[in-house]
């Protein structure tokens, strides 16, 4: 993944403006409820087959509450899709769903009338479940794959405030996660062949270019 | 407060996950087999010479009940891991128990490594072994190999095949009728499949009939027979005279032959000589299906053979290659004769057809 070359420049510009505008304090709310929504999907084509990335290709919604410079939120990714295809004329269906919850704390160190920079920490709980069925005249074979991913994320967020209610922002996260995959095959006609297996934990660190734009609505 | 309630409702809505119901298992009792009350006579074949008794690998007469079970097993897709492929998927009756593609699709739609071989008249070629490379010498060892093969039928835990077949309700009455009890064992399954395979025979083509009366063949076919006898018959036997020989015919495509399985590096490229009965129904040809029609095959033997240390003596041996020379219309006549090896009986015989409706 390429490092974002423009990011340091943007950060410097924002910080410069933020420190100058600090005294005006018009971008600061003592208490507030917000909803942050990913305005586009983060699609990492190079890593699209990575099960972990599946979580980050869905839409995030994060309800937030802020008290002065401290913001608490719960990011939620939710995705479902179903694919049907044929293998030797047998209908196969793949139902995939995932749920991610990310309790988040962020701190607002600098802000201005239009710009806000947050740094924060999230806990990551991701769960993806894929059930593949192959239907024939004699049995329905089922393969179920579940991935549980836990970890935390350190991030920086930059928001541009259009007005009191609408902001657009970018996020630069660094994620450290541990994932475990469980696979289960069910052969109803051959129960002895059915099996479950659990993978060894996979640890990985990932960082993402800030290509996902967030829309934040403040009530 | 209102803001909090709105946020709570939003959160709850988002978290709610609806469950997807898995499809129901099919009712196996609804499966009906198209079998006659009395089993077909797999042990005999009506030929122009009268009734011919068909024999199993050990020369015993074929058992009709065992062959009946073998027929069901042969056409049963449940013998593959995902229930998508049966033996008949690659050995279809309409293609004279061969396939019409160079490489057949396996259970996961991967292609097999070799062309599906014609399995008619296995009794006549049994001494040369089974498969293109003759790696199995016993029909009962051969019949489970494609079922366990990771490309073909994918049932890698082959020892569990009896468990699966035992859970299919239509088998137990057949085994009870045949063996006196409904125990389904590997040995019984292999025997039944083998018995059915040995009942797939062709002895009713024009060439067979011409053995008594040559005028059955027209003039072009007789010319072709003459050419065949001179150039082809030393390897491609048309009667039941064992044994079949081994042959290699090219360096270009010879990759793995007998030596893959017996460790004899000196036999690379040697393949079993296939049966030519119903040859016009079994295109494409050769172990890799490289030729689409008979004309291309014959052209290969007249122009295309390459030097190979294992080249058959009949094709020139180490000093080869020795091309076959055909004059005038000989190629055309030869093709006419090869088409006279067609036997529609085996293509349309109901006792060899799928029992699944």
Interface residues (C-beta under 8 A of the other chain):
Chain A: X33 X35 X61 X63 X74 X76 X78 X82 X87 X88 X89 X90 X93 X95 X97 X99 X101 X131 X133 X134 X135 X136 X137 X138 X139 X140 X141 X142 X187 X188 X189 X190 X191 X192 X193 X219
Chain B: X3 X4 X6 X7 X10 X11 X14 X15 X17 X20 X22 X23 X24 X25 X26 X28 X31 X77 X78 X82 X83 X84 X85 X89 X105 X107 X108 X109 X157 X160 X163 X164 X167 X168
